[in-house]
Structure formats: structure tokens, C-alpha cells
């Protein structure tokens, strides 16, 4: 996981997002749906339909970062969102990216060693 500056807020977009979307489409969704500024330094997380694919949009201060994570087994447990957005802590984001349900911290699929 990339270390985020202290005070960085993590926002989840409610529902599912078309994972074909890139920088511009996701930044536009942040502005219109989430009603936030994509260049504020906060992290915005989007989920694909099956729950195994996540995209993370983040302005690092000198450029826009778009990170994508696909879980090979299991799926991301999406917290309930009030309205179009929900706020998480960076620790909860780490668990979400690992496929751990942050409501009850257990993995949705046990990782296996590739050795």
C-alpha cells in the first residue's frame, strides 16, 4: 500500500462503477456524483460489478494517480454507504484492498503461497 499523508480522507463511491473508466471519467464522477474536488488530495475508491476489481483515484500533489486492484480469489466487501459516498480510514482502505471485511476482519479468501 502506498503511504498516504496524515489527514487524508478516503471516500467510497456507492454502488458499482464501470471499470472501463479512466482518469477523466472517474474525476468527473468525483465532481458530479460525490460532489468533491478530485484535486483535493483525498482518495476516491470505486468498485466493479463483481466486487473483485477496485480502482483508486488520488491526487498526489503533482499528478493524478489511478491504481487498480483485482482480487484473484474472494471479493471486496463494500460497506453500506449513506447516499453517494462513505468515508473510511486508511486502515479500512488497506483491509478493503486485501479482501478483508472491515466489519469483521477476516479474509474472504485465504491467500496461498506461490512457492
C-alpha positions in Angstrom: 0.0 0.0 0.0 1.2 3.5 -0.8 1.7 5.6 2.4 -0.9 8.4 2.4 -0.2 11.7 4.1 -1.7 12.1 7.5 -5.2 13.6 7.4 -6.0 12.0 4.0 -9.7 11.1 3.8 -10.8 8.0 1.9 -14.2 8.2 0.1 -16.1 5.2 -1.3 -18.4 5.7 -4.2 -21.7 3.9 -3.5 -22.9 1.3 -6.0 -20.9 -0.1 -8.9 -18.7 1.7 -11.4 -17.9 0.9 -15.0 -14.3 -0.3 -14.7 -13.5 0.9 -18.2 -13.5 4.4 -16.8 -10.1 6.2 -16.7 -8.7 9.3 -15.1 -11.1 11.8 -16.7 -14.3 9.8 -16.2 -13.6 8.9 -12.6 -12.5 12.6 -11.8 -15.8 13.7 -13.4 -17.7 11.2 -11.3 -16.0 12.6 -8.1 -17.2 16.1 -9.0 -20.7 15.3 -10.1 -21.8 12.3 -8.0 -19.6 12.5 -4.9 -19.7 16.4 -5.0 -16.0 16.6 -4.1 -12.9 18.1 -5.7 -10.7 15.4 -7.3 -7.6 17.5 -6.8 -8.1 18.0 -3.0 -5.7 15.2 -2.1 -8.4 12.8 -0.8 -8.6 9.2 -2.0 -11.6 8.1 -4.0 -12.4 4.3 -4.3 -14.7 2.7 -6.9 -15.9 -0.9 -7.1 -16.6 -3.1 -10.2 -19.8 -5.1 -10.6 -18.5 -8.5 -9.4 -16.6 -6.9 -6.4 -13.2 -8.4 -7.4 -12.0 -5.2 -9.0 -11.3 -1.8 -7.4 -10.0 1.5 -8.7 -8.5 4.2 -6.5 -8.1 7.8 -7.7 -5.8 10.1 -5.8 -4.2 13.5 -6.5 -0.6 13.2 -5.0 0.1 16.9 -5.3 2.0 16.8 -8.6 -0.2 14.4 -10.6 -3.2 12.2 -10.6 -2.7 8.5 -9.6 -5.0 5.7 -10.7 -4.5 2.4 -9.0 -6.3 -0.8 -9.8 -6.5 -3.9 -7.7 -8.1 -7.2 -8.8 -8.5 -9.9 -6.2 -7.8 -13.3 -7.6 -10.0 -15.0 -5.0 -12.8 -13.6 -3.0 -14.3 -10.1 -3.3 -14.2 -6.8 -1.7 -16.9 -6.3 0.9 -18.4 -2.9 0.2 -19.6 -1.1 3.3 -23.1 0.4 3.3 -23.0 4.0 2.0 -25.4 6.7 3.0 -26.2 8.5 -0.2 -23.5 8.5 -2.8 -20.4 8.5 -0.6 -19.0 6.9 2.5 -15.8 7.8 4.4 -13.2 5.2 5.5 -10.0 5.4 7.4 -6.7 4.5 5.6 -6.6 1.3 7.7 -10.1 0.3 6.5 -8.9 1.0 2.9 -6.0 -1.4 3.4 -8.3 -4.1 4.6 -10.7 -3.4 1.7 -7.8 -3.8 -0.8 -6.8 -7.1 0.8 -10.3 -8.5 0.6 -10.9 -8.3 4.4 -14.3 -7.4 5.6 -13.7 -4.3 7.8 -16.9 -5.0 9.7 -15.5 -8.4 10.9 -11.8 -8.5 10.0 -11.5 -11.9 8.3 -10.2 -12.6 4.8 -12.9 -13.5 2.2 -10.3 -16.0 0.7 -7.2 -17.3 2.3 -4.0 -16.4 0.3 -1.9 -19.3 -0.9 1.8 -19.3 -1.3 3.1 -19.2 -4.9 6.3 -21.0 -3.9 
